Amino acid sequence: MRETGRAAYAVRTRLNVRESDATLVLTRGHPTGGTALTIGFAAQHGRPCRVLDLDIDPDPDAVRGWLDSHRVRVLNVAGPRESTSPGIYGMAAEFLRRVLSDRRRSSPVGPAATGRHTEVR
């Protein structure tokens, strides 16, 4: 994690997209505001971006397949704020647990195998 030196969220958003291998957007309904901006930055930078509506019960296996197909090592996870989408934090955390807990068991590459640590952005 690095500071941007600027307070504008658009600067942080662009850097998070640009410096990651892919972006996973977890939303409820149509993306707006900063979430939509994130999707636009991913398109501008040619980065893989997958948008999932948590109200539609997305498939963790499909996300694992997408991560593997793009060889994602650094994942940017984005979505609306809890204050604008009440309940999104818990839904997103639970979905990510489902995606990543199964991924660790089945993937030969991870922090223990490589000696690297997960980078959070």
Secondary structure by P-SEA (a helix, b strand, c coil): ccccccccaaaaaaaaaaaccbbbbbbcccccaaaaaaaaaaaaaccbbbbbcccccccaaaaaaaaaaacccbbbbbbbccccccaaaaaaaaaaaaacaaaaacccccccccccccccc
